[in-house]
Amino acid sequence: MTGGEAYKQKLLTDDALDAAIGAYLADPSKPVAVEVGKGSIDVAAAVMAHAYTVEVLAREGVTGPQQRNAVKTAILLATV
């Protein structure tokens, strides 16, 4: 199951997703995991596994919303 499938099934809430994104962007060196049912998604691992997200976060001049959307995409595509 992916994060997106869990989101559609309401196993991953907007609040949990927003909190995980915010925590990761505040300090990417700290471990952040989002709970999904009986599993979890390691946000840093999800980001590193998604080339587009890595590229967006490394680019200069990227806005906060662009960063948030890139991390959200990585989480929703990650496997639980």
C-alpha positions as CSV (number, residue, x, y, z in Angstrom):
1,M,0.0,0.0,0.0
2,T,1.3,3.5,-0.8
3,G,0.8,6.6,1.3
4,G,-1.7,7.8,-1.4
5,E,-3.8,4.6,-1.1
6,A,-3.7,5.0,2.7
7,Y,-4.8,8.6,2.3
8,K,-7.8,7.6,0.1
9,Q,-8.8,5.0,2.7
10,K,-8.5,7.7,5.5
11,L,-5.7,5.8,7.2
12,L,-3.5,8.8,6.7
13,T,-5.2,12.1,7.7
14,D,-4.5,15.6,6.5
15,D,-3.4,16.6,10.0
16,A,-0.9,13.8,10.2
17,L,0.4,14.5,6.7
18,D,0.7,18.2,7.4
19,A,2.5,17.6,10.7
20,A,5.0,15.2,9.1
21,I,5.7,17.6,6.2
22,G,6.2,20.5,8.6
23,A,8.5,18.6,10.9
24,Y,10.6,17.3,8.1
25,L,11.0,20.8,6.5
26,A,11.8,22.3,9.9
27,D,14.7,20.0,10.4
28,P,15.5,17.3,7.8
29,S,18.2,15.8,10.0
30,K,15.6,14.7,12.7
31,P,13.8,11.4,12.2
32,V,10.2,11.9,11.1
33,A,7.7,9.1,10.6
34,V,4.0,9.3,9.8
35,E,1.8,6.6,11.2
36,V,-0.4,4.8,8.6
37,G,-2.6,2.2,10.1
38,K,-0.3,-0.5,11.6
39,G,2.7,0.8,9.6
40,S,4.6,4.0,9.1
41,I,6.4,6.0,6.5
42,D,9.9,7.3,7.2
43,V,9.7,10.8,5.6
44,A,13.4,11.2,5.0
45,A,13.6,7.8,3.2
46,A,10.5,8.7,1.1
47,V,12.1,12.0,0.1
48,M,15.5,10.4,-0.8
49,A,13.7,7.7,-2.9
50,H,11.9,10.4,-4.9
51,A,14.3,12.1,-7.4
52,Y,11.9,15.0,-8.1
53,T,11.6,15.9,-4.5
54,V,15.3,15.8,-3.9
55,E,15.8,18.1,-6.9
56,V,13.1,20.5,-5.8
57,L,14.5,20.7,-2.3
58,A,18.1,21.3,-3.6
59,R,17.0,24.1,-6.0
60,E,17.6,27.7,-5.0
61,G,14.6,30.0,-4.9
62,V,12.0,27.3,-4.3
63,T,9.0,28.6,-2.4
64,G,7.6,27.1,0.8
65,P,4.5,25.7,-0.9
66,Q,6.6,24.1,-3.6
67,Q,8.8,22.4,-0.9
68,R,5.7,21.2,0.9
69,N,4.1,19.8,-2.3
70,A,7.3,18.0,-3.2
71,V,7.6,16.4,0.2
72,K,3.8,15.5,0.2
73,T,4.3,13.9,-3.2
74,A,7.1,11.8,-1.9
75,I,5.1,10.6,1.1
76,L,2.0,9.8,-0.9
77,L,4.1,7.7,-3.3
78,A,6.0,5.9,-0.6
79,T,5.2,2.3,0.3
80,V,3.9,1.7,3.8
